[in-house]
């Protein structure tokens, strides 16, 4: 098995994390810190050790995230059994673009139930507590997972590949969007305008405030992009 794709993907994921988490941190925590203080969700800022812990676990997560797709897509024994494809015309452009919407809801559903499971008392302190040590998260917390949780998080790639046709660009662009939204969720600031969460659309969106409350209170708002499952499961703060 050729492992050169693994190092390429690891570098790509690491670069995305560095660019988006780093840029968000530079703008919100350094350059514009005083100017946007009013949008800070929790008035206090994390400590230096918090940033270092978040970055350390995120680096491990990056290497784990890179391994999962490589073990499937570049494995000649497994790939033929997946719905992975390389020719966009095989399923048409309408499906190609529409698949992103399907992936969004599939990922949100997967994340919600996986996340709820991680909060079970028998599991939480051994795995998910690593992520929840960031009670006042920063952008660097976007990938700060226990290695076992990182494996489960990456499991959505396996779900995608075995339930629906997935092009390599689907994975590339979708997980680019995921890191951007994940950084926003852990930003520590709210970017949406005041009152957005009470609007017809906003009341279904998992905002930075929603996720920050989850980190602060350790319950509710278990979704990733939406609040649909939280409302169905009555797990909304």
Phi and psi in degrees as a GROMACS rama.xvg file:
@    title "Ramachandran Plot"
@    xaxis  label "Phi"
@    yaxis  label "Psi"
@TYPE xy
-82.4612  118.002  UNK-2
-93.8002  1.20733  UNK-3
-60.4436  -35.0322  UNK-4
-62.5457  -30.5729  UNK-5
-61.5184  -46.8843  UNK-6
-69.2259  -33.6325  UNK-7
-64.6531  -46.6645  UNK-8
-67.3111  -38.9643  UNK-9
-61.4177  -42.5866  UNK-10
-64.3378  -39.4849  UNK-11
-65.029  -47.149  UNK-12
-64.3062  -42.1862  UNK-13
-63.2001  -39.6481  UNK-14
-65.2442  -41.6218  UNK-15
-61.7892  -44.8196  UNK-16
-61.484  -47.1315  UNK-17
-61.9765  -44.4747  UNK-18
-67.108  -52.9405  UNK-19
-77.8633  -43.4901  UNK-20
-69.0642  -40.5544  UNK-21
-66.3967  -43.3317  UNK-22
-65.3863  -43.1453  UNK-23
-61.5593  -42.0506  UNK-24
-65.4215  -44.5239  UNK-25
-60.6778  -44.4457  UNK-26
-72.8901  -50.8727  UNK-27
-81.7037  -28.7754  UNK-28
-106.485  -9.61716  UNK-29
-126.69  -70.5297  UNK-30
-69.1672  -43.8425  UNK-31
-108.363  15.6255  UNK-32
-53.3085  -48.3349  UNK-33
-74.7857  -36.1697  UNK-34
-67.942  -33.3619  UNK-35
-110.458  20.6533  UNK-36
-53.5606  -33.4631  UNK-37
-65.4204  -18.9061  UNK-38
-94.4018  -3.36585  UNK-39
-65.9403  129.307  UNK-40
-73.3754  -47.8652  UNK-41
-110.446  130.844  UNK-42
-62.9475  -32.9178  UNK-43
-77.8586  159.831  UNK-44
-111.589  150.544  UNK-45
-60.9609  162.136  UNK-46
-88.6694  165.627  UNK-47
-56.8016  -40.7326  UNK-48
-63.9507  -30.7695  UNK-49
-64.308  -44.8168  UNK-50
-61.632  -44.6652  UNK-51
-64.127  -40.8021  UNK-52
-63.3671  -45.0415  UNK-53
-62.2028  -42.5838  UNK-54
-67.0678  -41.5052  UNK-55
-60.0497  -49.5049  UNK-56
-67.6546  -32.8806  UNK-57
-65.5549  -36.0125  UNK-58
-63.1672  -42.522  UNK-59
-62.9082  -40.9819  UNK-60
-61.6436  -39.6287  UNK-61
-57.5585  -45.2928  UNK-62
-68.9379  -32.5268  UNK-63
-72.5011  -43.9232  UNK-64
-58.5052  -35.7917  UNK-65
-71.8625  -31.7244  UNK-66
-71.2649  -38.4431  UNK-67
-61.1685  -53.8519  UNK-68
-64.4083  -34.3047  UNK-69
-64.7725  -40.9948  UNK-70
-64.2345  -20.9659  UNK-71
-101.355  -54.9262  UNK-72
-68.6142  -35.7063  UNK-73
-99.9955  15.8433  UNK-74
-105.376  111.842  UNK-75
-64.2712  -17.5251  UNK-76
-86.1341  -23.2714  UNK-77
-105.278  -41.537  UNK-78
-52.3448  -41.2417  UNK-79
-60.6681  -19.8129  UNK-80
-91.9857  -0.440299  UNK-81
-99.1704  177.914  UNK-82
-101.502  22.2156  UNK-83
-69.0925  134.623  UNK-84
-141.415  161.307  UNK-85
-119.972  -12.5293  UNK-86
-105.308  111.853  UNK-87
-57.0898  -34.4471  UNK-88
-69.7525  -12.6174  UNK-89
-60.3463  -37.7476  UNK-90
-117.801  -1.52731  UNK-91
88.8522  157.629  UNK-92
-71.4011  -31.3264  UNK-93
-61.2873  -45.1534  UNK-94
-67.0068  -41.1496  UNK-95
-54.308  -47.0556  UNK-96
-78.544  -35.2931  UNK-97
-67.6781  -26.4272  UNK-98
-62.5945  -28.7737  UNK-99
-62.2939  -37.1774  UNK-100
-67.0212  -43.1985  UNK-101
-61.4969  -44.362  UNK-102
-61.1756  -36.7164  UNK-103
-61.2282  -46.569  UNK-104
-74.7439  -35.9213  UNK-105
-63.2128  -45.3803  UNK-106
-64.7905  -41.4912  UNK-107
-62.9619  -40.5348  UNK-108
-66.3317  -47.5399  UNK-109
-58.2098  -47.2189  UNK-110
-64.0852  -42.2545  UNK-111
-59.1373  -51.321  UNK-112
-72.7357  -34.5551  UNK-113
-63.9647  -42.2049  UNK-114
-65.9744  -43.4294  UNK-115
-60.3491  -40.9956  UNK-116
-62.5993  -40.0868  UNK-117
-63.1723  -22.0486  UNK-118
-89.8174  0.973687  UNK-119
-64.1414  134.579  UNK-120
-52.3757  -30.5145  UNK-121
-75.1494  -15.6077  UNK-122
-113.863  -37.8805  UNK-123
-49.514  -54.4279  UNK-124
-69.2871  -19.5968  UNK-125
-89.4958  -26.1842  UNK-126
-127.158  -63.3927  UNK-127
-73.2816  -18.3871  UNK-128
-59.8346  -29.6211  UNK-129
-55.3643  -46.3479  UNK-130
-70.1311  -34.9444  UNK-131
-82.1127  -1.27791  UNK-132
-65.1789  -20.2893  UNK-133
-86.9845  78.0685  UNK-134
-72.7083  -18.1874  UNK-135
-130.317  75.3002  UNK-136
-64.7893  153.476  UNK-137
-116.704  171.571  UNK-138
-55.224  -27.7639  UNK-139
-67.5933  -14.7111  UNK-140
-79.9227  -4.0082  UNK-141
-53.9919  -36.3802  UNK-142
-117.825  16.5106  UNK-143
-79.7692  78.6263  UNK-144
-117.859  151.259  UNK-145
-60.639  143.796  UNK-146
-51.6578  -38.6508  UNK-147
-67.8906  -37.0316  UNK-148
-68.5317  -35.9394  UNK-149
-60.9544  -38.4267  UNK-150
-63.687  -44.5314  UNK-151
-65.8963  -41.4703  UNK-152
-58.2795  -43.5732  UNK-153
-71.2113  -12.9317  UNK-154
-60.5419  -19.642  UNK-155
-64.5049  -27.0024  UNK-156
-62.9414  -42.0172  UNK-157
-62.2231  -43.9506  UNK-158
-58.9383  -49.5751  UNK-159
-54.8009  -50.6561  UNK-160
-67.3313  -22.1514  UNK-161
-106.61  -1.8145  UNK-162
-118.648  -15.5525  UNK-163
-154.91  152.314  UNK-164
-60.5773  126.495  UNK-165
-128.177  121.82  UNK-166
-90.9037  155.855  UNK-167
-60.5508  -30.8579  UNK-168
-71.1958  -27.3078  UNK-169
-58.9815  -48.4976  UNK-170
-65.4508  -42.4144  UNK-171
-62.0289  -52.8198  UNK-172
-74.1864  -36.2672  UNK-173
-66.2599  -42.9478  UNK-174
-79.1557  -15.2749  UNK-175
-68.354  -45.643  UNK-176
-61.8847  -38.8537  UNK-177
-62.7357  -43.5433  UNK-178
-68.1799  -36.1179  UNK-179
-62.7533  -45.6019  UNK-180
-71.4829  -33.3588  UNK-181
-67.2668  -40.7131  UNK-182
-63.7403  -42.8965  UNK-183
-59.5451  -43.7873  UNK-184
-62.7932  -27.4681  UNK-185
-106.398  11.7153  UNK-186
-62.3194  -35.4262  UNK-187
88.8477  -2.64169  UNK-188
-127.955  152.627  UNK-189
-101.693  124.92  UNK-190
-95.1572  -25.742  UNK-191
-67.6734  149.702  UNK-192
-64.7931  156.7  UNK-193
-59.2555  133.664  UNK-194
90.6773  -4.93866  UNK-195
-59.7246  -41.4178  UNK-196
-65.3876  -14.6427  UNK-197
-100.008  -1.30237  UNK-198
-78.5998  169.396  UNK-199
-61.0615  -35.7442  UNK-200
-87.2361  -43.9116  UNK-201
-61.237  -29.1608  UNK-202
-71.7521  -6.28211  UNK-203
-107.534  -3.15216  UNK-204
-99.7388  135.222  UNK-205
-82.4208  101.872  UNK-206
-88.1981  175.614  UNK-207
-63.0138  -35.4137  UNK-208
-63.1328  -45.3699  UNK-209
-56.8349  -48.6414  UNK-210
-72.1683  -33.2364  UNK-211
-63.8047  -38.9399  UNK-212
-63.3368  -36.3667  UNK-213
-62.6905  -43.165  UNK-214
-67.3966  -33.809  UNK-215
-77.1556  -39.4756  UNK-216
-108.206  -6.84618  UNK-217
66.5632  21.3029  UNK-218
-155.957  161.643  UNK-219
70.385  164.683  UNK-220
52.2379  56.5027  UNK-221
-84.284  -10.6762  UNK-222
-72.4494  173.615  UNK-223
-106.645  -55.7843  UNK-224
-105.204  -34.1381  UNK-225
-125.387  171.41  UNK-226
-110.422  10.8198  UNK-227
-56.1598  -53.8877  UNK-228
-68.3282  -31.3383  UNK-229
-63.5697  -39.8981  UNK-230
-71.487  -40.4624  UNK-231
-65.3931  -43.4068  UNK-232
-86.9262  4.74257  UNK-233
53.3431  44.1462  UNK-234
-117.375  27.8902  UNK-235
-97.4194  129.338  UNK-236
